[in-house]
Amino acid sequence: MVIESEKIWYKAARTIVKAGQLPMVVNETLLELLKMIMTDEQAESNIFRLDSHSRRRN
């Protein structure tokens, strides 16, 4: 359960970093910051799934 939760947060962070202007490393600090400003439900949201974005472009 904890591992699955960490995967969700990592995917959300990776998506946010890819959308940004500056390159950043997804690390524990970034994950902790995101956990302060987002809920678990927001991290699990479809907007953080790469598949949903790639399908919209086609």
N, C-alpha and C positions, 0 to 999 in steps of 0.2 A: 504494500500500500504506500509506504513512504517512497520507495523507488519510483513507482508510477507517478506520484505527485511531483517528485523532482524532475522527471522527464517532461511533464506538462509545463513546469516553470521554465525549464531550459529551452523548450521549443518556443515558448512565448518570448523569452529574452532574445533568442536567435532571430526571430522574425522582426522584432523591434530594432535590433542592431542592423539587420540587412536593409531596413527601410530608412535608416538614418544617413546623414551626410558624412559623418566621421567614422572610420573603422574603430571598432571596439572589440575587446575580448569578452566573451560571456564567462564570467567568473562568479565566485561566491558573493562578492560585494555587489555586483549588478543584480544578482538574484535576490539578495536581501532588500535592496532598494525597491525592486519591483513588488516584492511581497508587502512592502509598506504602503504602496499606492494602488495596488490592485487586489481584488478578491480572487479566491480560487476559481469561482465561476467565470470571472473575466479572463483568467489565464487559460481556461479550458474552451473559451469562445472560438467559434469557427474562424474568426478573423486571423487567428494565429496558426491556422493550418495551411501549409504551403499548397496542398492539393486544391483547396478552394480558390486560391488566388490564381493558380496556373490555369484552371478551367475557365475562369472569367476572361482571361486574356484571349483565348481562342475563339 
